[in-house]
Amino acid sequence: MDLLDKTLKGDNLNANELSKLYEYDIFTLGKAADTIRRKKYDNKVFFNMNRHINPSNICADVCKFCAFSASRKNPNPYEMSIDEILSQAISSYKRGAKEIHIVSAHNPNWSYNWYLELFSEVKKSLPDVHLKAMTAAEVDYLDRKFGVGYQKILEDMAKAGVNSMPGGGAEIFDEKVRKHICNGKVSSQRWIEIHQYWHSLGKMSNCTMLFGHIENRENRIDHMLRIKNAQQDFNIVEAKKGGFNAFIPLLYQKQNNYLKVDDFPSGQEILKTISIARIILQNVPHIKAYWATLSMNLALVAQEFGADDMDGTIQAESIQSAGGAKSKSGMEKDDMVFQIKNAGFRAIERDSLYNELKEW
Ligand code: SF4
């Protein structure tokens, strides 16, 4: 039996062995991944109506790949008040956003209660909105700064109205690469523990992987395997507990940072990575091709290579766009729908937990 067949069958292979999957041609990998995604979702491509709010770029951490933080190459520090964030959330809701996605730099000026007050105020004003907030890196930062314990932070977040967690801060789990690109930030092990504890509260989250910088293929596979193993602890389908909803391979944006990467992965390498993710991570329901980092065109092509989700309209975005992504002002829903249908798929608006709301 060849490697692809063994992988599809679920054989227990290690990262080194699985990295040889990249040696298959793109169409063989794509076909295997597409078969899995069509069995799950047929010809559907999911998106949601969401709004990203990034309350501050003042950061106590110093990741080399970051173009967003004011302590890196961004000359424009800012921090928003709770009233400003609330006013953006309310106006986004009026424009149709059903999810407010709040992710920030690790601002040392804010108190622990500032976060809880923010979440409570958003939910008080917009009880119907799905509040997705706080990466595991932010949770870990609050734990390091205030010594509260990540378990209590997660419990407090849930009480304050946070519905799910985004998948940011995972970067690449390999400790050697991680030390080079984001030394001091949440460790790989702690990132996973934080998500698993959140899942044990019955909550969902996403998981990301930052790729296309100094990592190698084996590092990417190792990252996927750690996600796969973490998910196995909470089988969300059978136990109806929390778990990872979507895996999001985030393409590294190379402008305005200190990482100094000259190479850029080819379109083929990117699509192979997405296909391999679909093949390996069969216990994670969705693979997201996040258009903000991939570009709209490549994200649409990725839907034929194992992905089934585009993310959303996002309305505004500051983190990836600081590194060169074309996501600063989001995308109109009609445009998103047109592009999905024009690519030959069914455009399905979903909520934040992937319940289907409407076919457009
Ligand atoms: S990636 Fe996040 S934690 Fe790292 S420097 Fe940038 S804002 Fe700070």
Residues whose N, C-alpha, C, O or C-beta is under 5 A from the ligand:
A	BS01	SF4	C59 D61 V62 C63 C66 S69 A105 H106
